[in-house]
């Protein structure tokens, strides 16, 4: 890692907006929230999209797979870019460029166009990486776990909050005389514009570290590359700890993505629930991010001082058994639609 002689925040004082670390925490959390909001923003409208574009069942489920696939490649790339150019520029461009497929999703006329947009919308899922890097640069080791977890959790909340937010946007659009069948299009355009505006906010109101931006620190000679910076990707993946975290994250976040991406459509089609009712059920799942992620980070900070990663094994065992129970309970007749996701591996 690049050695930055910076004074990081040692407390997560959420209302100290004069502190650049806290200000960055809020902006990156809101940006992450909006990325997830837009990423899964189309899901509440999938029945409308199917009717409007004439999607086949395969095309519908492939669009969900593509949306998740896009983020896999984007996350691998964005981490390297953050190390090289800094989080401020990376997040700015991700939000601005990522807003394009979100807006275009509201303008599509064919199933192929829709699938392409869904693939590229998935790229904004890489916002998670930038958020974690940025909070890691802003907060000291004693509090960084709590800061990372809270920003990630509140950002992930956007994946469920859109179940309430997008129908409200659609209702507002309809109130201006737009046909209800076209409301989903305007809603996606609005979500994309908000992402674009957040990119501008990120550029003008954040910085890479408490002491300044990467380019400024490099020019001043305050950023010196160490030996660790020369470690390549292949060397990194040889570390067994990376794979432990990979398995835990795949099991937990895999479940979350599946719920965000498919639950609405399943509830609307299987139980004939109204869009808002189905969305509120998904939102109730997402609301756990408000406190669950923060608790995970808090205990991570505490346990990390004692045994480090060994405690992850305990967390994984608990999570694994809870996930098996609830996945089987809610999705016993839903395995076909979850093919390719983590449920079948459990």
Buried (B, 14 or more C-beta within 10 A) or exposed (E): EBEBEBEBBEBBEEEEEEBBBBBBBBBBBBBBBBBBBBBBBBBBBBBBBBEBBEBEEEBBBBBBBBBBBBBEEBBEEBBEBBBEBBBBBBBBBBBBBBBBBBBBBBEBEEBEBBBBBBBBBBBBBBBBBBBBBBBBBBBBEBBBBBBBBBBBBBBBBBBBBBBBBBBEBBEBBBEEEBEEEBBBBBBBBBBBBBBBBBBEBBBEEBBBBBBBBBBBBBEEEBBEEEEEEEEEEEEEEEEEEEEBBEEBEEBBBBBBBBBBBBBBBBBBEEEEBEBBBBBBBBBEBBEBBEEEBBEBBBBBBEBBEEEEEEBBEEBBEEBBEEBEEEBEEBBEEBEEBBEBBBBEEE
